[in-house]
Amino acid sequence: MNQPLVSIIINNYNYGRYLSSAIDSALEQTYLNTEIIVVDDGSTDNSREIIESYGDKIKPTLKPNGGHASALNAGFAVSQGEIICFLDSDDMFSPSKVQEIVKAFTTFKDIDWVFHPLFYVKTGEIEKGDFFSLVERESQDINYVKIDFRNQLRAGKQPEFVPQTSALSFSRRVLEKIFPIPEDRKTYVGDTYMSMGCVFISKGCVIDKKMSIYRLHDNNAYSSIQLNKSLETFAKLRIATGYWLRTNFPGLSKYTNTFFSKGLACFWLIENTDLHNRKFIRDYFSNLSILEKVLVLIKSLYYFQKTLLYKTLP
């Protein structure tokens, strides 16, 4: 009863240089009742050789390249755990991560998601072995805070804390209401759609302990030092994800209007002519009332001016 199966789903695309560290961190968990699913999304580097080297210690899922959402869908489809933990292949779990996640779920029987903060560490520091010293310096006094963001989201407010993939854990019962995630390799629909959908549906818990390493390197999707590259990423993410969240969860409309507005502002800033983005923009506006259209445009202009003035992402 207190030892539920936990599925750790690792999604990978051409991160062979980091993949072993991610898999090893999953294998070295202090909580033992786990299955480790590694989804390779059509890598062209040495990723598949690395996956093969682990034999039956992991469950490989090899597929043609289809994008982040398709990799998450493939991993969830073969998983069997009552609890699902996600891990990007360039990140790592601390050894007690899954144990703490299970403790949160068994403490609060009515929650469906558990989030926690991340360590942000440069690749060079990880290679020096600083990861475990960072974990050891963390306080042993851990707080588990039960949270319900549902009314806040319906009112259009941003939750105080929604982390990235490697800090997301969910019950199977809530993910069955979310999956499959809309697949579109030209956009970045994925973990944000999944996390916001789950937070809208159910209550959860935040653990105030950093239990995953977010590896900082030149190819991070959300931490590029090139402003235009980041703006393009945010435009794709917010426009497409905003559209799908509003389409599949109409009660989130006030939240998605703001979320989408920030993406539209980024789209304007980079003077993007991408027809794919334009289609999502057109389809999003086609579902709005006249008043909503005016409000979305006003918000978009506000974020456009704010980003242009301060040169920071909205």
ABEGO torsion letter per residue (X at the ends): XABBBBBBBBBBBGAAAAAAAAAAAAAABABABBBBBBBBBGBABAAAAAAAAAEAABBBBBBBBAEAAAAAAAAAAABABABBBBBBAABBBBAAAAAAAAAAAAABAABABBBBBBBBBBAAAAAAGAAAAAAAABBABBBBBBBBAAAAAAAGBBBABBBBAAABBBBAAAAAAAOBBBBBAABABBAAAAAAAAAAABBBBBBABBABBBBBBAABAAABABAAAAAAAAAAAAAAAAAAAAAABAAAAAAAAAAAAAAAAAAAAAGBABAAAAAAAAAAAAABBAAAAAAAAAAAAAAAAAAAAAGBBX
